[in-house]
Amino acid sequence: MTAFGRSLALAVTLMGTTLIVSCGCNDSLEQWPLWKAYSSSFINKDGRVVEPSAQDRTTSEAQAYAMFHALVVGDREQFDRILAWTQKNLAKGDLKTNLPSWNWGQDSEGTWRVLDENSASDADLWMTYALLEAGRLWCNPGYSELAEMVAAQIVQREIVDLPGLGPMLLPGPNGFRLDENTWRLNPSYLALPLLRRLGSAGVPGPWNDVLANTVRLLRNVTSSDGFIADWVAYHRTQGFIIDPVSGKTGSYDAIRVYLWVALLSDADPYKAQLMGKLQGMYGMWKSEGRLPEKNDGVAFSEIVKVGPPGFYAALLPMAKDVGQDETFRRLRTMVKGFKLGSLYGAPATYYDQNLILFAEGFVDRRYRFNTDGTLEPRWDRPCKSP
């Protein structure tokens, strides 16, 4: 156990006596209708998150997001089910030594199994964060120790020292170095509040450097009109360049960048800097009243397909932060208009629901990220003495 894990254990148990001093109590689960509907529709009883629009596959991203949302509502039983299924099926039974494979589903012969053993660093990061904060909020050193072990694997397998830049998180261990001089990066994999927390918690690894380099990336690759692409590349001598594989297109990945930045604490020094740059999609919605599914910063009239409900929801935290109250209410009314029954969209997709869960939970103050990246769920409050 590292120093971080030992300090948490000491805070919980002293000379054989269990002390409840800093952990929150959730005598009843946070009631969140959307999460309840999502759980009923997308999460099996064994803790597997199913993606119906993609042949009922399961991704490590889906599992990690579900762990985070379960923590937000204080549902430890659901959290443990999701964690157990992930460990058993995506991590060869042991997350301490294996990062979760990103894609699990049915193969051509009808067998359900891991379809791609490569891990996805965004899922690994969200899972590490959920475990770390579960350990703190539920006073459970076991979660914290596991978080550190997953984090150690991220450091070993997914963080590389890019020449002229420094430590940076690749999208995964394999397939993202194009040649000896060029690496592919995904800005949406680099959720700033999570990196902030791993650094502030003292989890071993170059987390503060990765955070600073992520901010450097966002400053450099965001267009003058405030748009960001799904993918960018880094070249040994040229620095950040347009991704040679997918170009300047921003779509289902990039939409998360606008969301993650807006989720930062208002006191975080990076928030104001980045919010001022990443205004492209929000500005397009204000002027056009709609969003494109794909864009490269061109006028909306050249875009064919309108974006899904989750895209609009992803801008709610930004609208609440930088827009006038009436502008925020107008966008929120638009998002609510996509709701059919208890879920959003027709059909209700896994990805839309998750973007809306992150956004709705934030604007309704079900959770906050503090300046140091710690999670502050609404259920967290001091426990009464036994």
Secondary structure, 3 states (H helix, E strand, C coil): CCHHHHHHHHHHEECCEECCCCCECCCCCCCCHHHHHHHHHHECCCCCECEHHHCCEEEHHHHHHHHHHHHHHCCHHHHHHHHHHHHHHHCCCCCCCCCCEEEEEECCCCCEEEEEEEECHHHHHHHHHHHHHHHHHCCCHHHHHHHHHHHHHHHHHCEEEECCCEEEECCCCCCCEEECCEEEECHHHCCHHHHHHHHHCCCCCCHHHHHHHHHHHHHHHCCCCCCCCCCEEEECCCEEEEECCCECCECCCCHHHHHHHHHCCCCCHHHHHHHCCCCHHHHHHHHHCCCECCECCCCHHHCCCECCHHHHHHCHHHHHHHCCHHHHHHHHHHHHCCEECCEECCCCCHHHHHHHHHHHHHHCCCEEECCCCCEEECCCCECCCC
